[in-house]
Amino acid sequence: MHRQRLIPWIFYLTLTLITALLGYKIYLNFFEQDFAANHAVQVKKIETLLEQKQHYRFAVLGNINNSVGIFERKIIPLLNKGDYDFVISAGNAVSSGGEDKYRALFGTLSHLEIPYLLTFGQQEESRIGGFRFYDHFGPYHFSFAAGDTRFTFLDSTGTTDYGWQLRWLDEILRSSTAGNHFMFSAYPLYPVDYSGLLRLGLDDDYLFPDDSRRAFTQLIERAGVKAVFSAELALFDRQTHGATDYVVTGGAGGLVLNRGRSRYHFVTVDVDGNNVTIAEQPLDIGQHPFWRTAESLWFFVYSLFYVGYLNFILLVAIFIAIAIWLYRKIFTEPHYYPDFDIDPDADDGTPLRTAMFTNNYLPFIGGVPISIERLKRGLTARGHPVMVVAPRYGRDDNQPRTPDEDDVLRLRSLLPLGKHQEFRLANIFSWRLVSRVRDFAPHIIHVHHPFWIGRAGQLIGRLLGVPVVYTYHTRLEHYAHYVPLPGPLFRNFISHALVKRFANGCDTIIVPTSSVEEYLRMIGVKKPIFVQPTGIEYARFAHRDEAAVEALKMHYRLSGKRVLVSISRLSREKNIDFMLDGLRLLHDSGEHDAHLLLIGEGHDRRRLEARIDALALSENVTLVGAVAPADIPLYCHLAELFVFASRSETQGMVVLEAMAAGLPVVVIRSSGIEDIVTQGNNGYKTAPDVQAWSRAVATLLGDDDKRRRMGRQAAEFAAGHCIERFAHSVLRAYRYALAAKRKT
């Protein structure tokens, strides 16, 4: 069990490491101070050094390959202490031409205490690296005189046309009066015997191109160039053609075999007037041949990464993250079902103290506040104390709590949201919140939203070591029009990801219907789920006060009309336009003089009023506005039928309440609604088709016997959803969560 807890921490630490390293690479590539035309600075230093100087010493090395282990840590200290005047790379100083490799090389070369120059080679040119070399260092081919010596650098990669270079080189050699001339070409100009040695992954064509090589060597040897230095092959080789030495040196950091001529080394060039001495400086860095070869391979891999260890850690971290992800997918058994070894009915008589966290609560009227209030009453009636954490709605956020709210912790509002300021962004950052909840000492934290106050409840539950139970009330994807983000992004991705992440961070989930459970499983929720519809006050809805009904009917002048009732917030996600279109069709048929009482308030009221006028339904629709919860049953008893078109419900509590009042219902098929309406038994559910919906309404209005029978069956169904049963079932989920928490 401890290992299971450790794996997520390792996983998230690995992701954090990857993020930090990627951020560092972005910083290096886009924000680090740039360097340009560095060769101009280095050439000037060499010219100053050799001015009127007959004796000097420089080092030539090749295949640095961004090496940290060999070049930076071993060769550079030798060069700094070895009485060298400057250093020249014969090519392949970087492992590739990527921007990060050039910046890494610049950082490595900054450890040199003497000037340096680079030859443009195959790896400098790779990955579109030529333009980076040009920007950071200078031209691919160039020549300069320092003292009595001329240094010439060729572009052997073909990036610069060979014919042009031949013309240029011929002019340089003809006009040169220097006593000594050294040239540098990354590709060798003569074949090298590498029999018995691995090619180390190089292309077969390691030489200067054959069709140009002869022309170049003729020019070089005719001019009496002292030496031509190349890299490319990971070995040391020296040949003499005419009066010119051709030296290959490729052991400054890349992969070598550490045997024979393939060994770590660099070349020392001593110049004393016209006397030039060229000598290999082998580096003995190994112990046993096996370990030396392994170390060579290690440094080769090491040199592939920017600043060595950082890129290596990045790669390893990515693989660790993948490995952990695969481990969790393959070897971790998901708990899709409750643990049947736990008995949620085992009641030891101890009262369970529950702290409920909600983003909205009474006096705000809505399905979630009403559901919470009913659960609170059901639990307290059974002797289980409840504290509700909710926003404050009064004008004065600092007003004292009223006596009847001793069990409600009201949080001061930071910001009212919505056109009618119906949503309050509460202050969840107050220490008073943590202090009051801790003093209450809850056994259970019950959260009702996956964000803000709900998220605060989840964090407090972790802080106190208390199991967190989450009731999924709201289909967030239907509220995309409230969120200041692109609608498809929130609707199709963010809303589902938010619910999944939050639910998997809780201990137990409560959902009102089986279709909602199916949705949570589909988006990847793995925690135990209990299906429990919200309780309704069945007795209050079933009771009919004839005198009050008649008085209300007179008030709205409904005598002789076929009354339909609907209860809904006046907002877009409730699909009220659909009902208005259906009502228009019903009236156009001429069969029934139906009148719709629409109970509820919302920011869409003015638009809906305009829509009612446009459809010529002003005499057939009454926007009742907000009604006190205690009066809702009375309005239901005014009607013959309950109609509803929302597709954003997780249960449709108002549909159940209408059923408790003996009303058959006509609804649109959707999650939540699908589970409580049985087709032809307690109502009709249709596709989102206005004509089909209108026909179902007409069918029930036209058949009194069917309507009464379905009304009785609706009431019988609703009777099974009383508050007492609701509280009992939620307590079972609480006990399960507590027992499961103890097992861990």
Secondary structure, DSSP 8 states (H G I E B T S, - for coil): -HHHHHHHHHHHHHHHHHHHHHHHHHHHHHTS-----HHHHHHHHHHHHHTT--EEEEEEE---TT-IIIIIIIIHHHHHHTT-SEEEE-S--SSSS-HHHHHHHHHHHTT-SS-EEE---HHHHTTTTHHHHHHHT--SSEEEEETTEEEEE--TTSSS-HHHHHHHHHHHHHH---SEEEEE-SS-SS----TTS--TT--S--SS-HHHHHHHHHHHHHTT-SEEEE-SSSSEEEEEETTEEEEEE--SSS---SBTTBSSEEEEEEEETTEEEEEEEE----SSHHHHHHHHHHHHHHHTSTTTHHHHHHHHHHHHHHHHHHHHHHHS----S--TTS-TT---S----EEEE-S--TTS-SHHHHHHHHHHHHHHHTT--EEEEEE--SSSTT----GGGTTEEEE-EEEEESTT--EEEE-TT-HHHHHHHHHH--SEEEE-SSSTHHHHHHHHHHHHT--EEEE--B-GGGGGGGSSS-HHHIIIIIHHHHHHHHHHTSSEEEESSHHHHHHHHHHT--S-EEE----B-HHHHH---HHHHHHHHHHTT-TTSEEEEEE--SSGGG-HHHHHHHHHHHHHTTS--EEEEEEB--TTHHHHHHHHHHTT-TTTEEEEE---GGGHHHHHHH-SEEE---S-BSS-HHHHHHHHTT--EEEE--TTHHHH--BTTTEEEE-S-HHHHHHHHHHHHT-HHHHHHHHHHHHHHHGGGBHHHHHHHHHHHHHHHHHHHHH-
